[in-house]
Amino acid sequence: MGGRGHQLIPRIREVPGVKITTLCDVDQAFLDRESGPFKDRGEAVATHTDLRRVLDDKTIDAVVIALPNHWHALATVWACQAGKDVYVEKPFSYNLWEGRQMVAAARKYGRMVQLGTQSRSSTLLRQAFDYLRSGQVGAIRYAHAVIYRARDGIGTVSAPTPVPATVDYDLWCGPTPKGPLMRRQLHYEWHWFWATGNGEMGNNGVHDIDICRWALGQNQPAPRAISIGGRLGFNDCGETANTHIALFDYHPAPIICEIRNLRGAPGADAMGKFKNRNKGVIIECEGGYFAGDASGGAVFDNQDKKIKDMPDDGSYKTLETTHLANFVAAVRSRKAGDLAAEALQGHCSTACCHMANVSHRIGKQSPPEAIRATIQASRELSDAFDRCREYLRENGVDLGATPATLGPWVTFDPKQERFVRDFADAANKLSRRQCRKPYVVPDLA
């Protein structure tokens, strides 16, 4: 209820025929805050700090999971086992193995499971991709996910920070080790630590990677991926990359994801632009490209001249409600094919994020010349790195003095759901964890 749950409550209330009966959060302060408006309206709403009490309630048909990433799999599997349908926020899973168990749970228990990548419900993007597939601008060559979003460092601590008295910390930790809180804030900052989050790649990268994969018509994780990145310029206690480039080697058209969080210089354009955009996707074709997102876009020729405008028709403002309504419609129809972002789709897009993070985590800091030499076979990846290097330089980071981490190519077998070939052992070790009892994700796949 502290972040995404708070945002979703009013959107859920907009879906016809849906009633919110129960709120749940391990932080009593958030429960009190969110239940207040219900009481003011005279609407009865139950509150729980333990999600297992919610799942015990036979009158509840479906749950919306907006928990920290390390809880996504177990909450989803438990909900499926309890006969509840699930709308789970992005990223779908905390790691690759758990994502597979979530898909297996949806299948085994016959539940509707939708990922909260709301752009999948965009009619604008569907029309844009239909246009690209018509061949009017040639075959698709590359897809780019662009996430230039300024953030601040989270500082450092020299001793454990007290957990808020309103929080059940054992439940908050759940499957992850229950250690001291070694950051200033419990909430939200968990995104930037490997024990609980997946960095910006899993936080916002998954949205645009999912859109790119949709545009390409790819329905499985990438066959292999490589990563360049680091936590640069923040000098804080965070662990995940705040600058990250990944290539997902789909054939015949790969995906490149570019993440930038550092803004050390003033001005709106300090983070740079690609094809005149600092967010969204660019789908490059032989004769031009689409640049945009669910809020609108356009098709340009190779000289950057606009050849087709695709503005928002007003549906972007209601996209979250539309996506939730799509979920509810599938709950009623009992047809998983009605879901815009069904569990398997969520797993495939999130798996790409995991592949990028795994490559990064087993990589080594390398001088820029060595990185450039390694990636020179890919003109697009080399261009992304050169542009990123210049952006960092303008924001006070010299990769010669503070090297980025070059991750190796990691190869994924979608049938085995495991990494294979070089670096497979190290990659697979990062793809499953030892859950803390009793919060153990069951093996269903």
Protein Blocks (a to p, Z undefined) as FASTA:
>chain_A
ZZmmmmmmmmmmmpghiacfbdcdfblklmmmmmmmmmmnopacdddfblklmmmpmkbm
bdcdfbdfklmmmmmmmmmmnopacdddddfblbfklmmmmmmmmmmnopacddfbfklm
pmklmmmmmmmmnopnopafbdcdddddddddebjafbdcdddfkbcfklmnmmmccddd
dbfbfghjlmmpfklmgojklmmmmmmmmmmmmmnopabdcfbdcdddddehklpabfbd
fbdcddddddfbdcdddddfbdfbgcjklnopeehiaedjddddfkbccdddfkbccddd
fkopafbdcddehlmmmmmmmmmmmmmmmmmnopaklpmbdfklmmmmmmmmmmmmmmmm
mmccddfklmmmmmmmpmklmmmmmmmmmmmmmnopafklmccdddddddddfklopaeh
ehklmmmmmmcccdddfbbccdfZZ
